[in-house]
Amino acid sequence: MAPPNENGWVTIRVAAGSLAKLPVARRGTKAAPPAKTPVPPEVRRRLSWLVSVLGNNRVAELLQVSRSQPSRWRTGKEGLAAESRRAVIDLDYIITRLHEVYVPEVAKVWLTSPNAFLGGGTPVETLRQRGVLDVIAAIDAEAAGAYA
């Protein structure tokens, strides 16, 4: 990890679209909550589709939020932080790509099955630990008919 700069901040680099949540705060202070904005209609549409395909609890699990959070976002009861908005869009992309390769029932099983392209881990575990890029690469390999 890089040393703190003159303001006491540390630079942390993560993969684009990472679903990992990184707390950022100076020593002895609390991190400010992320700014939340109203949920854009396109993101609300994608979130509604994800819930219809996977179910509310599964979407919450994959986004690493409370079970009630997707419903609050969809109904407009709560705004959506930029990080969560990106996570919804990333998850939408992953499920859409999976549905191009497999029927929805098989796609659900694929998400929770050990995968050789992911070092034996499941896509769900990989999403949580390493972000979306490795999962997308595994989907692309499946679509190309490759075997690990």
N, C-alpha and C positions, 0 to 999 in steps of 0.2 A: 504494500500500500504506500502511496506517496505521502511525504510529510505534509503537515498543514501549511497553507500559505500564510501571508502576513495577517489575514483576517481570521485565521484559525480554521479555515475550511479545508477539507480533504477532497481531492478529485477522485471519483470512482467511475470507472468505465464499465458499462454493461452492454450486452447485445441489444440491438434495436428491437423494440417490441417485446422486451422481456416482461413476463408476468410477475417476476420477483418484486417484492416490496422491500425497498431499502429505507430504513429510518435515517434521517439526516438531521443532526442537531449538534450544536456546540456543546462542549462539556458543561454540565450544570444547568442547561436550559432544555426546555421541551421544544420539539419540532412543531412548527406551525402546521395546522391541518392543511392539506392541499385545497386550493381554491376550487370550489364546485360551481359549475355553470349549468343552466338548464340543459336537459338532454336533447341534443339535436334530433329532429324527426328521423333522419336516416339511421342514426345510432339506435333510436327507439325501435325502428322497424327491424333492424338486425337483431336486437335483443329479444324482441317478441318472437321472431323466427327461431332463434336459438332455444328459447323456452318451449316453443311448440314442438321442436324436434327432440330436445334432450330432457326437458322437464326443468322446472324452476330450481329444485335442489341440486341437480347435477350442474347446471349453469353456475350456481353460487359456488359450488365446490371447485369447479374449474377456474373460476375467477378469484377464488380465495376470499370470498366475502360471506357475510352472514346469509342465511337462507332467505331472509325477508328482503335483502337488498335489491335483487333483480326486480322484484315487484314494485318496490318504492321508486326505482328508476323508471320503470315502464309507465307507471301512473303519474309521474311527474311530482311525487311527494318529496323527492330529494333530487338535488343536482348531481352531476357526474364530474368527478375530477378528471383531468386530462389523462392521467395514468390509467384510470379505469376505462375511459373511452377507448384508448389504444388497445387495452386488453380485450374489450368486447369485439372490436374490429378484427384483432388477431384471431380470436376464437371463431368468429364468423368465417374467416378465410379458411381456417383449418377444417372446419366441418363442411364447408362448401367443397373444398378440394377432396375430402374423403368421400363425399357423395358422388363425385365424378368417377371415383375408382370403385366404390362399393355401394351396395344398397344400404339404406339407413340402418337396418338391423345389424348388418355385418360391421358397419362403421362404428356403432356403439360398442361392439365386442372388441374391435381393433383398438379402440382407445384404452382399454383396460387389460389388454393381453401383452405378455412379454414380446419384445420385438428385437430381432437380431441386429437390425440397423441402429438400434438405440442401445447397444451393448447389453441386451437382455432386459432392460428396463421397459416399463410400459410407457406409452405416449403421455398418459396423464402425469406420471411421475416426472417424466422429462420436461413437460411443460412447467411444472412447479420448480424444478431444480435448475434447468438450463435455458428455459424460454422456448420460443416458438420455432427458431431457425432449424434446430435438429429434427423437430417433428415434421416440419415442412419437407426437409430433405428425405425423411423416411417415407412420407407420402409420395413424393416424386419418384423415389426408387421403386415403390410398389406399383405406381402407375406405369413405369417403364418396364415392369416385369422382371426386375432384378431380384436375385436371391442372395441373401447374406450368408 
